[in-house]
Amino acid sequence: MAAVLLARIAQMPASNTGYFIEVGQAQEKKARQPACGDVFFSQIIDDGRRVVSVLADGLGSGIKASVLATMTATMAAKYIAGDADIGRAAQTILKTLPVCSERQVAYSTFTIVDTDRWGQTRIIEYDNPPFLLIHNNEALSLPTEEIRVPTSFNRDAVIRETRFTSRPEDRIVVCSDGVTQAGVGQPATPLGWGSGAQAAFLHKITSENPNISARQLAKVVIQQALILDGRIAKDDITCGVIYFRKPREVLVLTGAPVNRDSDVELARRASSFDGLKVICGGTTASILSREFKTPIKMDLSNLDPHMPPISYMSGFDLVTEGAITLAATARILDEYGNPDCLKPNAATKLANVFLDSDIIHIIAGTKINEALQDPNLPQDLDIRRNILRRLKRVLQDKHLKEVQIEFI
């Protein structure tokens, strides 16, 4: 199974058209290589009004390709974020990169997707497979302007630039040639998978799963490319997906309110919330079970010795233990990024909920839990508060989530 790397989600305040931009990615490094020679990352700029995503493919594979792809992606994002002239920016990038003495080409190719919350989109490509725009589950062809840029290797580089307005539910799919060339030489795909067959595959997947997230769609593409390669990656394989849609929100309830009179308000907030609802904490679950007169059922079928089990309560999408699970979730999102490669448990399930959401609302009770806190210590040393602060920092800084914490 492909290792999904740091599926990054970029959220911005919804415009009057309700746009949110989700950016997801999946990667698989070439077999027997220590590092992936492709690099994909996104960043929010202009106070959340724009998102820039870059896919760079270093020539060859391994550490050297990874370093050069990282250099390319970093420069490209910097120039685009600064609204530099694309021809001049591309020329600077290509002059900076070393040139392969045998092939007389630059050591990295790139695709840049620059879009804003109103859907204004610009895509700049150099020698990568062409992007696919999936609109109403169909791949669309768009007019492209070619810009010729002088280089130091005896030929002009051709930069493709495409401008258009993205609409709700549109998906932009970019990939390295490890995707389009997957399966090359096989009887069913002698010339590789190709963009046409990939577009047909995307049509099928999005038709069957119209709400599939960007990171899950990227993962499915990588899995299919691996299947075509006989499950042994012949090249670095990377897919990035930019998905325009309405925001997905989740409410997390953790900790008992400091005043018992607030229990009713906690239940009211949960009942009125329109989105996914999660409980983190046995005391919180007991309060809501009492207020809603709904039983809690613990799942003892797949116990993990290192993680408290999940539970079930009608009206809630996930019920877990509190501090231990929240701390483990923050660690997964910070150190691993991808919960799919870890053993399934309460923390990986919670991490997946966060990664598939855009706006995360956390209501945290401030009643002292003697099991977690010495009441003589100052509030700033409250373990639950510190866990939530770390979780918020990781979700915002590393996964670009919008996180709101309310203490009651």
N, C-alpha and C positions, 0 to 999 in steps of 0.2 A: 504494500500500500504506500502510496506517495506520502511523503512527509510534508504536511502543510505548514508553510513557514509564516509565522506572524501575520495572520490575516488582518490587515489593517483596515479599520472602518473610519471614514471621515464624515463627521456629522456637522451640520451647520444649521442655524436658525432657518426654519421653513420659510420660503418666500410665499407670496400670495398664491402661487401655483402649487404649493405644498412640496417642493422638491427637497429631497434628502439625497445625499450621494454616499453610497456604500462602495468601498473599494476592498476587494478580496483577492488573494493570490494563493497559488499552490506551486510547489517546486519539487523536482526530483533531480538529484545530481547524477551525472554520468557514472555508470557502474565502475567501482574500484577507484574512484577519485576521492581525494580528501575534502574537497569543497566544490560547491556549485559555481560554475563559471558565468551564470546569469545573476543579475541583481534586479530586484523590483522593490520600489518603495514609493510612498505617498507622503505629502505634507500639505497642511492647511496654511494658506497665506491670506493676506489682505483682511485680517480680522475675521476669518471664517467665510469670506465671500467667495474664495476660490480654492480648488483642490488641484494640485499638480501631481501626476503619477508618472514614473519613469521605469521603463523596462530596458535594461542594457544587457547585451549578450557579448561577452568577451570571446575573442578568437581562441579556438581550442577549448580546453577544459582545465580544471584544477585550480590551484592557488593563483597562478599568474593570470589566468582568465578572470578569476574573481576580483583580483586587485584592479585590473584595467576596467572591468565592467563597473566596479564601484566608483572609480575615478570619473568615468563617463557619466554615470547616473547623477553623481554629485554636481558636476559642472553643468549638466543639462538642466537640472532642477533649479540651480542658482540663476542661470541666465533667463529661464522662462519666468521664474518668480519676479525677476527684475524687469520684465517686459523688454528684454533685449531684442534687437533685430535678429530674426531666426537665421538668415543667411550668414550674418557676421558671427553669431553664436556658434553655428555649426562649423564654420571655418576655423574658429578658435579651438573648438573641441578636437576636430580632426588633425589640426596642426600640433596640438598638445600630445595626442596619442602617438606612440611609436608605430612604425610601419613594418609589416611583415616583409622581410627581404625576398622571400620566395614568391608570395602571392601578390605583393605590391598593393595591399589593402590595409586599412587601419585596423587596429587590434580590437575594436569594439563597434557594434552596431547599436542602435537605440530607437525606441518609440516613446514619445512624450504625449501625454493626454493632459490638456489644460482646460478645465471647465469651471463654471461658476454656478451659483445656486439658482440662477435663472435659466440654466440650460445652455448658455452660450459656450460652445465647445470648439477647441482647436486641437488637432492631432498632427504631430510632426514625426515623420518616419525616415529612418536611414537604414536601408538594407535588411530590415526585419520583415517577417511575413506581414502582409497588409492586415490592418485591424478589421474586425467584423462588427457592424452595428446591427444588433438584433432589435427590431421594432415589430410589435405584434407577432413575436415569435419567428419572424422572417428576417433573413440577412439582406440588408439593403446595400446597393452600390451607390457611392456618392462621388461627385466630381472632385478631382484632386489637382492641385497646382504643383508643378515640378519646379524646383529651384536648383540651379546648377552652381556648385560651389567649387572653386579651384582648390586643388590639394597638392601635396608634395609628392604624390606617387603617379605622376604622368597621366592623370585623367581626372575629369571633373566628378565630384561626388554628386549624386542626384538625391535631393531631399524632397520628400513628398509632404505637402501641407494640405490639410482638409479642414474646412470650417463648416459648422452646421449648428442647429439648435436641437438639443436633446429634449425628449418628451418623457412624461411619467411612464415608468415601466420599461424604458429603453435600457439596453445593456450594451456596453462597449467591451469587446473581448480582444485582448492583445496577447501575443504569444511569441516565444522564441522559435527558431527553426527546428528545435527538438520536438516540437508538437507537429508541425506540418510535415516533417520528414520521418515521423514515426512509422515503423513498418516497412521502410524502404527495402526493396529486394524480396519481399514476401509475395507469394502468388496473388493474394487479394489486393495488395497495395504495392505494386512493383516500383512506383515512383514516390511512394510515401503517402501519408494520409491526405495531404493537400487541403487547401483552404475551402474548396467546394464541399468535400466530404465532411470537413469539420463544421461548416455552416449547416449542413443537413442534420448532423448530430446535435448541434445546439438547438435547432428547431424542434427536434424530437424531445429533448430534455426539458426545454422551457414550456413546450405544449403540455407535457405530462405533469410538470411541476411548476406552475406559473409563479409561485411565490418563492422559488428556490433562491437562497441568499447568494451573494457574490462569491463568498469564500467556498460555499458548497459547490457552486457551478464550476469554479476554477478547479476544485478538487476532482470533480467528475471528469473534466477534460483531461487532467493529468493521468487519472486512472485508465482512461481509454487509450491514451497514447502509450502507456506502459503495456497494456494488453497487446497492442499492435506490435510493440517491440519484443514480444515474448516475455514480458515481465522483467526484462533486464534492460535498463536504460542505455541506449546506444549513444546518447548525447545528453547534455544538460537540457532539462525540460521545464519550462516555466509558462504559466498562464496567469494573466491578471484580468479581473473583471471590474468594470465600473458600472454601477447599477443605480438608476434614478428612480426613486420611489418615495412614498409617504413614510414618515418615521415610524419605527417600531419601538414601543416603550415597554419597560418592565418596572414593576414596583417590588422592592425588597423590604420586608418588615423584619427587624431584628432587635431583640432586647425589650424588656418590659418598660412601659412608661413610668416615670418617677412617681406619678400619682395614679392610684387605681381608678380614679374618676375618668381618666383619659382612655381607659380600655374600650369604652363605648365608641369614642371618637376614632380610635385605631381601627375598630371593626368597620365603622362607617367609611373611612378612607379606603379600606380594602374593598368594600362592597361596591363603591362608586367608581373605582379605577377601571379604565378601559384599556386593557393590555394584559401582558403576562404578569402573574402574581406569584411571588416566592416568599416563603417563610424561612428564616435562618435563626433557629433557637428553640429549644424545647419549651422554655417558659412562654415565649411569644406564641408558639403553636397552641399551648394549653389555654392561653387567654382567648385566642380567636376561636378555638374549639368550643370554649364555654359560651362566648358571645353568639356564635352562629349555631350552637347546639348541634355541632357536627363532630363525629368521632374521628380520631386519628388512628391510622393503621400503619405500623412499622413494617418495612420490607426486610425480611430476614433471609431472603433467597440467595443473595449474592453478597455475603459479608466480606468486608475488607478489614484485616486486622489493624490497619493504620488509619482508618477513617470511619467515623460513626455512620450508621446506615441512613438511607433516605426513608421518608414516611410519605403517606398519602392522606390528603384531606380534600373533600369535595369543595370545588371553587378555587383551588390553588394548583398551580402548574408544577411546583416543586416545594418540598418541605425537607429541610435538613437541620442538623445540629448547628449551633451558632459559631462561636469563636474559632474552634479548631477548623471547621470547614471553610470559613471565610479566609482565615490565614493561609490555608492550603491553596485556595483558589487564587489569592493574590500572588502566591509563589509560582503557581503554574503559569499565570498570565505574564509574570515578570521574567521568569527564567526559561520557560519552554515556549510560551506563545500558543502552541498547538495542543489542545487537550486530546485530540483524536489519537495521538501516538502513545497515550498513557492508558493505564488500566482504568476501566470505567468505574467510577464511584461518585459519591455526592459532590466532591470538589470539581471533578471533570464535567459533570452535568451542569453545575452552576457556572463554570467557566464558559461552556458552550452557550448557555442562556445569555451571558453578557456579550459574547462575541457576535451573536445573532441579533442583538438589540442595538438601538441607536441612542436612546435616551434612558438613563438608568436613574430612577428615583429611589432613594434609600431613606426610610423612616426608622430612626434608631432610638429606642428607649434608653433613658439615662438612669434608670434605677440601678443601684450598685448590686452587682452579682458577686457575693462574697467568695465564690469559687474562682473568680477571675481577678478580684481587686481587693487590696487592703484598703478599707474605708478611711484609714488615716493618711493615705497618700493623696497628693493633689490631683485635681481632675485631669490635668494634662498627661498623667501617667496611667489613665484608664486604658486597660488593654484593648477593650472593644473599640474605643475611639481611635486608638493608634492603628489597629488593623484596618478600620474603615478609611482612615486617612491614607494608608499605604495603598489600599485597593483603589481609591479614587485617583491617586497619583499615577498608578500603573495604567488604569483604564484611560485616563486623559492623555498622558504623555506618550505611552507606548502604543495604545490601540486607538487613540484619538476619539474616545467616547465623550459624550456629554453626561456628566454625573452631578446629581444634586443630592445633598445629604441634609436631612432635617432631624434635629434632635428634639425629643419630646419627653 
